[in-house]
């Protein structure tokens, strides 16, 4: 896995961290994102994700809720405590916590969006695109002088 400190790189349009303990889910998401020319990084638990995020700038974090060790909501909260990641979009994915209260709770912990697994691939791609593009527009607006 290559770590980069630049958000955009020569390998892909955007850097995305996929955090899921199921290798098959990580692989599916990786395939979908590579079709979009995104560069992917992987973690199978929250501690590993936080270590990657210390060294790697990402444009989006896709985070499962049910992880070994730290629960995904706790990981989400920890990510929001890191200054450089405060505005990085987080997409929560889950197969277990499907009730609407978890969608609401995820947003309270700092997530930007919530999807249940299994998800429709087209809906997933649309959600990912919306999150990274909206974040890019916000970054550009913040950079423009008044």
Secondary structure, DSSP 8 states (H G I E B T S, - for coil): ----SSSS-SS-S-EEEEE-S-HHHHHHHHHHHHHTT-EEEEESSHHHHHHHHHH---SEEEEESS-SSS-HHHHHHHHHTSGGGTTSEEEEEESS--SHHHHHHHHHTT-SEEEESS--HHHHHHHHHHHHHHHHHHHHHHHS--
